[in-house]
Structures are given as structure tokens and as C-alpha cells.
Amino acid sequence: MALNLNYSPEIVVPDIRKLSEEQWKAYRREGIGGSDAAAVCGVSPWKTARDLYWEKTRMADSLADEDNWVAKEIGKRLEELVVQIFMKRTGYEPYAIRKMFRHPLFPFMLANVDYFVNINGQIYIIECKTSFSYGTGEWEDNAIPYHYELQGRHYMAVLNVSGVIFLCLYGNNEDTFLMRMMKRDLKLEEELIRQEAYYWKNYVQSGIEPAYSERADLVIESIRRHMPVQEGKQVTLSGDLSGNVLSYLQMKERKSRLEEQARKVEEQMKLAYAPVQEAMNGAEKGIITIGSDRFEAGYSKRVTTSINKKNMEALKLEYPEICGKFAETKTTRSFYIKEKKAG
């Protein structure tokens, strides 16, 4: 597929700021956006390709809406600050165009971006990111997290621009700001378009759910969200799953053996440190020199506040209204597989 670069993006929405939340979601369902690209390729840290399918086919809302609204709000509010740091560092002045764009040759590809900037006559997209608690290691050695790279390549394709500049603020001072520039690569872009076209045609438009292929925790979370347990319901499972069942039971047995080994090692560790603890005679710290090295033994202090079971029962009797107001009842379910004995 040879890419035709003689095009300008189409405008789907002239001003996205005027859209309601529901209108925004409706437009998003009409195609694949930049933040969807990683899920299409099975490498999103947040959702599976099947989760995305459910969103596009109106079977579910975006996973980020419910659980990650605080992180999203922080990101929005810090965009201006991130851009100000960029301006201070480079002298360039980004500008915002609050429109939703569509690729004229591949109309399933949508885009709305944070900012643009003109550098020596070439237009670049500015993408602002914040990462306070995780993911900073993915930016090391001048790297760009792969899921963001796919997002950037999607945007470059839709908007037909020269590159993307990622700005990331991962702390509360200017020293925790980093900047990465990514140029357009038509071979990689071509492959991404091919994958997105396949996904849109063969899954979304055909009404066929893509198979799970992502890491286990994402898949299990997706199943939990979209396939809630129905009390009392029982099904007969296909024999095709026998390999999965036997593999699970083998892994469970192996885990039990390793945990038993860990318990024995833990006991040996206690036997080793008990004399040291005894010799400290209640001191908070102890120092020992072995050769030219010094080692420290001591107690780590952690203070927590809680109500034990006995006091909780008394609290329920004396102040039932307070308990009723603040107590929360949750039902949790643990998945299991076990051999069903005859009889």
C-alpha cells in the first residue's frame, strides 16, 4: 500500500469544546482515534482490543471514564503548564486547534490533538503527558512508550504533518519535565493503517468480537467488567478447554510447592536473625562491622489506625446509625478450578 501524501485532513467537528459528553462519545464511535491505536494493536496498558470493540459498537462506555477520571482531569488541567515549560525551554509558541479531524483516504481514522507548533516552516503536533506514579522508566534513554508512539503515528497520518513532539511532566518541578521528538516514518505508518483498517472492517463493521491476546491481567479485568457473574447459572464447558484446565491445575500445584519452599526459607531466615534480635536487647538499631563493610539491623516502624473485630461489634451495638452510614458491604469473587470428586 503506497501512501498518497497529497491531502489535507477533513474537519468532522469544527469546535469540540461545544460538544456534550454524549455527543463526544458518539463521534468517537465513528472511527479509530489516536488513543485507540495501541488497543487495536494489542499493546494498550489500559484496555484490550475487545474492550475497544465494545466501545465502538455501543456495548460499553470507555473504560477510562469510570476509573481514571481523576487522572484524566489532572492531565487536562496540567496541559497549559506543560506547554508553558516547553515555551520557556524552546522559545516556540504552540497553538491549539480544537477540532476533530478525519483522514480523507481512510475515513475510519479520526484525530483531535492537544496543540500544534511551527518549527522552521514544518508543522508538528504537541502531545502533553503527565505521569506522576508510573511509567517514567519507559521514557529513559530518549525512548517513547510504544503505546504513545502508535498514538503519534496515527495523528501524523490523519493530519499529514512532519512529526510529533511529546512533552511529559512526571513530577512537581521543572526538572521532572522531558521532551521527545518523533519524525514521520511512512513504512511504520503504512503498517499501522493496515492494522487499523483490518480491525475496523473485520471486527467493528462485521460485528465480530476480536479474540483476547493481551496480557493476563488486562484480559481478566475485561472479563470481570463485561461478563458479571449470574447467581445460580451453570454451563457445560467445551472439551477444547481441557488443556487450559489441566495447565492451571499444574501451575497451581507448582505454586504450592514453591510457596512451601518459601516458607522453609522464611523459617531459616528467622533462625538466622533471632540471635541478632536477642543481642540488640530492645534497641531500635544495631550496627555490626564485617570486614570493611558495615551492616545495620533494626525495626521499621509503621503506625496504622483501625478498629479491631471486637471493638467493631461493640460499635455496632452502641452506634448502629453511624455504622450504617459509613459501613460498606462488598461482594468479591475469587475464580477457581478444582477437580470435582465423584459422588
C-alpha positions as CSV (number, residue, x, y, z in Angstrom):
1,M,0.0,0.0,0.0
2,A,1.8,3.2,-1.2
3,L,0.7,6.2,0.8
4,N,-0.6,9.3,-1.0
5,L,0.6,12.3,0.8
6,N,-1.2,14.9,-1.3
7,Y,-4.1,15.5,1.0
8,S,-5.4,17.7,3.8
9,P,-7.4,16.3,6.7
10,E,-11.2,16.7,6.7
11,I,-12.9,18.5,9.6
12,V,-15.5,16.4,11.3
13,V,-16.3,18.8,14.2
14,P,-15.3,22.5,13.9
15,D,-15.1,23.0,17.7
16,I,-15.1,20.0,20.0
17,R,-15.5,22.3,23.0
18,K,-19.1,22.7,22.1
19,L,-19.9,19.0,22.3
20,S,-21.7,17.4,25.2
21,E,-20.1,14.3,26.7
22,E,-22.6,12.1,24.9
23,Q,-22.0,13.9,21.6
24,W,-18.3,13.5,22.0
25,K,-18.7,9.7,22.6
26,A,-21.0,9.4,19.6
27,Y,-18.3,11.0,17.3
28,R,-15.6,8.8,18.8
29,R,-17.6,5.7,17.9
30,E,-17.5,6.7,14.2
31,G,-13.8,5.7,13.9
32,I,-10.5,4.9,15.5
33,G,-8.8,7.7,17.4
34,G,-5.1,8.2,18.3
35,S,-5.6,6.9,21.8
36,D,-7.3,3.8,20.3
37,A,-4.3,2.8,18.2
38,A,-2.5,0.9,20.9
39,A,-5.6,-1.2,21.8
40,V,-6.1,-2.0,18.1
41,C,-2.5,-3.4,18.1
42,G,-2.9,-5.2,21.3
43,V,-0.4,-3.2,23.3
44,S,-2.5,-0.8,25.3
45,P,-1.7,-0.6,29.0
46,W,-5.3,0.1,29.8
47,K,-7.7,-1.9,27.5
48,T,-7.9,-4.8,25.2
49,A,-8.9,-4.9,21.6
50,R,-12.2,-6.4,22.6
51,D,-12.9,-3.6,25.1
52,L,-12.3,-1.1,22.3
53,Y,-14.7,-3.2,20.1
54,W,-17.4,-2.9,22.8
55,E,-16.9,0.8,22.9
56,K,-17.2,1.3,19.2
57,T,-20.3,-0.9,18.9
58,R,-22.1,0.9,21.8
59,M,-21.9,-2.2,24.0
60,A,-19.9,-0.3,26.7
61,D,-18.5,3.1,27.5
62,S,-14.8,3.9,27.6
63,L,-13.1,2.2,30.4
64,A,-11.3,5.4,31.3
65,D,-14.5,7.2,32.1
66,E,-15.3,5.5,35.3
67,D,-12.0,4.5,36.9
68,N,-9.5,7.1,35.5
69,W,-11.4,10.3,35.6
70,V,-9.1,11.9,38.2
71,A,-6.0,11.1,36.2
72,K,-7.7,12.4,33.0
73,E,-8.7,15.6,34.8
74,I,-5.2,16.1,36.1
75,G,-3.8,15.7,32.6
76,K,-6.2,18.3,31.2
77,R,-5.5,20.8,33.8
78,L,-1.8,20.5,33.5
79,E,-1.7,20.8,29.7
80,E,-1.2,24.5,29.8
81,L,1.6,24.3,32.4
82,V,3.4,21.6,30.3
83,V,3.1,23.9,27.2
84,Q,4.4,26.9,29.2
85,I,7.5,24.8,30.2
86,F,8.0,23.9,26.5
87,M,7.8,27.6,25.5
88,K,10.3,28.6,28.2
89,R,12.7,25.8,27.1
90,T,12.5,26.4,23.4
91,G,11.0,29.8,22.6
92,Y,8.5,28.3,20.3
93,E,4.8,29.1,20.8
94,P,2.3,26.1,20.3
95,Y,-1.2,26.9,19.3
96,A,-4.4,24.9,19.9
97,I,-7.0,23.9,17.2
98,R,-9.9,22.3,19.0
99,K,-11.3,20.4,16.0
100,M,-11.9,16.7,15.2
101,F,-10.2,15.7,12.0
102,R,-10.6,12.7,9.7
103,H,-8.3,11.1,7.2
104,P,-9.8,11.7,3.7
105,L,-8.4,8.5,2.3
106,F,-9.0,6.3,5.3
107,P,-12.2,7.8,6.8
108,F,-12.2,5.4,9.8
109,M,-9.1,7.3,11.2
110,L,-10.0,10.2,13.5
111,A,-7.9,12.7,15.4
112,N,-8.1,15.6,17.8
113,V,-4.8,16.7,19.2
114,D,-3.5,18.9,22.1
115,Y,-1.5,21.6,20.2
116,F,0.4,22.3,17.0
117,V,3.7,24.2,16.6
118,N,5.5,25.6,13.6
119,I,9.3,24.8,13.6
120,N,11.2,26.2,10.6
121,G,8.1,26.0,8.4
122,Q,7.2,22.5,9.4
123,I,4.1,21.7,11.4
124,Y,4.5,19.4,14.4
125,I,1.9,18.0,16.8
126,I,2.4,18.7,20.5
127,E,1.2,15.8,22.8
128,C,1.1,16.6,26.5
129,K,1.5,13.7,29.0
130,T,1.7,13.6,32.8
131,S,3.0,10.5,34.7
132,F,3.3,11.0,38.4
133,S,3.3,7.5,39.7
134,Y,4.3,5.1,36.9
135,G,5.8,4.8,33.5
136,T,8.8,7.2,33.8
137,G,11.2,4.3,33.0
138,E,9.6,3.9,29.6
139,W,11.0,7.4,28.7
140,E,14.6,6.6,29.6
141,D,17.4,6.7,27.0
142,N,15.4,9.1,24.8
143,A,12.7,6.5,24.3
144,I,9.0,7.0,23.8
145,P,6.5,4.5,25.3
146,Y,5.3,2.3,22.5
147,H,1.6,2.9,23.0
148,Y,2.3,6.7,22.8
149,E,4.4,6.1,19.7
150,L,1.4,4.4,18.0
151,Q,-0.8,7.3,19.0
152,G,1.6,9.8,17.5
153,R,1.9,7.9,14.2
154,H,-1.9,7.8,13.9
155,Y,-2.1,11.5,14.4
156,M,0.7,12.2,11.8
157,A,-1.2,10.1,9.3
158,V,-4.5,11.8,9.8
159,L,-3.1,15.4,9.9
160,N,-0.3,14.9,7.3
161,V,2.3,16.6,9.4
162,S,6.1,16.2,9.8
163,G,6.2,14.8,13.3
164,V,5.1,14.8,16.9
165,I,6.7,16.3,20.0
166,F,5.8,14.5,23.2
167,L,6.0,16.6,26.4
168,C,5.9,14.7,29.7
169,L,5.8,16.1,33.2
170,Y,6.3,13.4,35.8
171,G,6.8,15.4,39.0
172,N,6.1,18.7,40.6
173,N,9.1,20.8,39.4
174,E,10.7,21.8,36.1
175,D,13.4,19.2,36.5
176,T,10.8,16.5,36.0
177,F,9.9,17.6,32.5
178,L,11.1,15.8,29.4
179,M,10.6,16.2,25.7
180,R,10.8,13.7,22.8
181,M,10.5,14.4,19.1
182,M,9.3,11.7,16.7
183,K,9.6,12.1,12.9
184,R,7.2,10.6,10.4
185,D,8.1,7.1,9.2
186,L,5.9,6.1,6.3
187,K,6.7,2.4,6.5
188,L,5.6,2.2,10.1
189,E,2.6,4.4,9.3
190,E,1.6,2.1,6.5
191,E,1.7,-0.9,8.8
192,L,-0.4,0.9,11.4
193,I,-3.0,1.9,8.8
194,R,-3.2,-1.7,7.6
195,Q,-3.8,-2.9,11.1
196,E,-6.4,-0.3,11.9
197,A,-8.2,-0.9,8.5
198,Y,-8.3,-4.7,9.3
199,Y,-9.7,-4.1,12.8
200,W,-12.3,-1.6,11.6
201,K,-13.5,-3.8,8.7
202,N,-13.2,-7.3,10.2
203,Y,-14.3,-6.6,13.7
204,V,-16.3,-3.3,14.2
205,Q,-18.1,-3.3,10.8
206,S,-18.6,-7.1,10.8
207,G,-19.9,-7.2,14.3
208,I,-17.3,-9.9,15.3
209,E,-15.5,-9.6,18.7
210,P,-11.7,-9.9,18.4
211,A,-10.1,-12.6,20.4
212,Y,-8.2,-11.8,23.6
213,S,-4.4,-11.6,23.0
214,E,-3.2,-9.2,25.7
215,R,-1.5,-9.8,29.0
216,A,-3.5,-11.8,31.5
217,D,-4.4,-9.1,34.0
218,L,-6.0,-6.9,31.3
219,V,-7.9,-9.9,29.9
220,I,-9.2,-10.9,33.3
221,E,-10.2,-7.4,34.2
222,S,-12.1,-7.1,30.9
223,I,-13.9,-10.3,31.6
224,R,-14.8,-9.1,35.1
225,R,-16.2,-5.8,33.7
226,H,-18.2,-7.1,30.9
227,M,-19.3,-10.6,32.0
228,P,-20.6,-10.2,35.5
229,V,-21.4,-13.4,37.4
230,Q,-25.0,-14.5,37.3
231,E,-26.1,-16.1,40.5
232,G,-27.1,-19.8,40.2
233,K,-26.2,-20.1,36.5
234,Q,-24.2,-23.2,35.4
235,V,-22.9,-24.0,32.0
236,T,-21.2,-27.0,30.4
237,L,-17.8,-26.1,29.1
238,S,-16.3,-27.3,25.8
239,G,-13.7,-30.1,25.9
240,D,-11.4,-27.7,23.9
241,L,-10.7,-26.0,27.3
242,S,-9.3,-29.2,28.8
243,G,-5.7,-28.1,28.2
244,N,-6.3,-24.8,30.0
245,V,-7.9,-26.6,33.0
246,L,-5.0,-29.1,33.3
247,S,-2.4,-26.4,32.8
248,Y,-4.0,-24.2,35.5
249,L,-4.0,-27.1,38.0
250,Q,-0.4,-28.0,37.2
251,M,0.6,-24.3,37.8
252,K,-1.4,-24.2,41.0
253,E,0.4,-27.3,42.3
254,R,3.8,-25.9,41.3
255,K,2.9,-22.6,43.0
256,S,2.1,-24.6,46.2
257,R,5.4,-26.3,46.1
258,L,7.3,-23.0,45.6
259,E,5.3,-21.4,48.5
260,E,6.3,-24.3,50.7
261,Q,9.9,-23.8,49.8
262,A,9.5,-20.1,50.5
263,R,8.0,-20.9,54.0
264,K,11.0,-23.1,54.8
265,V,13.4,-20.3,53.7
266,E,11.5,-17.9,55.8
267,E,11.9,-20.1,58.8
268,Q,15.6,-20.4,58.2
269,M,15.8,-16.6,57.9
270,K,14.1,-16.3,61.3
271,L,16.5,-18.7,62.9
272,A,19.4,-16.6,61.5
273,Y,18.2,-13.2,62.7
274,A,16.8,-14.3,66.1
275,P,20.2,-14.2,67.8
276,V,20.8,-10.8,66.3
277,Q,17.4,-9.6,67.6
278,E,18.2,-11.0,71.0
279,A,21.6,-9.4,71.2
280,M,20.0,-6.0,70.5
281,N,18.1,-6.3,73.8
282,G,15.3,-3.9,72.8
283,A,17.5,-1.4,70.9
284,E,15.8,0.2,67.9
285,K,19.0,-0.2,65.8
286,G,22.2,-2.2,65.9
287,I,25.4,-1.8,63.9
288,I,27.9,-4.6,63.0
289,T,31.1,-4.4,61.1
290,I,32.1,-7.4,59.0
291,G,35.5,-6.9,57.4
292,S,35.4,-3.5,55.8
293,D,31.6,-3.4,55.5
294,R,29.1,-2.1,58.0
295,F,25.6,-3.5,58.3
296,E,22.6,-2.2,60.2
297,A,19.8,-4.2,61.9
298,G,16.7,-2.6,63.3
299,Y,13.0,-2.2,63.4
300,S,10.9,-0.4,60.8
301,K,8.0,1.5,62.4
302,R,4.6,1.7,60.9
303,V,1.6,3.1,62.6
304,T,-1.9,2.3,61.4
305,T,-5.3,3.2,62.8
306,S,-8.1,0.6,62.6
307,I,-11.0,-0.9,64.6
308,N,-10.5,-4.5,65.6
309,K,-13.3,-7.0,65.3
310,K,-14.2,-6.9,69.0
311,N,-14.5,-3.2,69.1
312,M,-16.4,-3.1,65.8
313,E,-19.1,-5.4,67.3
314,A,-19.4,-3.0,70.3
315,L,-19.6,0.0,68.0
316,K,-22.4,-1.6,66.0
317,L,-24.4,-2.1,69.2
318,E,-23.8,1.3,70.7
319,Y,-23.9,3.4,67.5
320,P,-25.8,1.4,64.8
321,E,-26.7,4.6,62.8
322,I,-23.1,5.6,62.5
323,C,-22.1,2.2,61.4
324,G,-24.9,2.0,58.9
325,K,-23.9,5.4,57.4
326,F,-20.2,4.6,56.9
327,A,-20.1,0.8,56.6
328,E,-19.9,-0.6,53.1
329,T,-20.7,-4.1,52.0
330,K,-18.9,-5.5,49.1
331,T,-19.2,-8.9,47.3
332,T,-15.9,-10.2,45.9
333,R,-15.5,-13.3,43.9
334,S,-12.3,-15.5,43.5
335,F,-12.1,-17.6,40.4
336,Y,-11.2,-21.3,41.0
337,I,-10.7,-24.5,39.1
338,K,-10.7,-27.8,41.0
339,E,-11.4,-31.5,40.4
340,K,-14.9,-32.5,41.2
341,K,-14.8,-35.8,43.0
342,A,-17.4,-38.4,42.0
343,G,-20.4,-38.8,44.4
